[in-house]
Amino acid sequence: MDRRLRAAGRRARPSLAAPATPDWALERGQHEKPELVHTSQCWNEFSMQSVTREQAIEALTRGGVSACLRWEPDKDLGVLD
């Protein structure tokens, strides 16, 4: 009986799924200053902050933040220099 209860408890626990990868992210440099806007292909949860599409566009157009050179999020966002 005790073994069945433990097995049922293991099945009832929610699984810890990884959080969804964001579409857009800001890479932070020294002193936490945003340096690059990235797409989901570049996502690194340790050095990047998830942002919305609007925040990514704002960073590129008014924030003085550059776009990742590999995946070119500025093209995906419709923002070209």
N, C-alpha and C positions, 0 to 999 in steps of 0.2 A: 504493500500500500504506500509506504513512505517513498519508495522509488518512483512510483507512478506520479505522485504529487510533485516531486522534484522535476521529472521530465515535463510535466504539464507546465510548471513554472518557467522552464527554459523556453518552451514554445510560445508562451504568452508575452515574453519580453519583447518590446519593440526593437527592431533592428536599427543600428546606428548607420544610416546611409550617409554618404558624403554629401555635403551641400552642393547645390547646383553651381556649375561654372558660370560666372557672369559674362554677359556679352561684351562689356567694356570695363577697363580697369586703368587706374593710375599707378604708375611706378613711382615710389618715393625715393628720393636721394638723400643727401646729407641734410640734416636738420629737418627731416620730414617734408622737404619741399618737393612738390610734384615735378617729375622730370619728363616722363613719357606717357602718352596714351597708348594703350594696348587693346587688342581684340582678345576674344576667348582663347585663341590658339596659343597665346603667350602666358596665360594665367599661371601665377605663382602666388599661392595664398600667403607666403611668408614675406614677400617684398612688395605686394600690390594691394590696392584698395579697390573694391568693387564700386563702380559708379553707374549712373543711368546714362542713357543715350544723350540726354540734354546736358548733363554734367560733362560728358566727354567732349561734346561740341563746344561748350563754354570754355573748357580748358584749352582747346585747340585755337579757338578764335579770339578769346579775350584774356586768357590766363597765361599766355606766353609759354605754353607747354608744347613740346614737339610730339610728332607721331612716331610710333615704332617704325623703323625703316624696313623691317622684314615683312610685316603683314599689312602695312599702310592703312591704318584705320581711318585716316583722313579721307581716303577715297571711298571707303564703305559708308562713312558718315556724310558724304557729299560736301566735304570741306577741303578745298584745295588752295594752296598758297598762291 
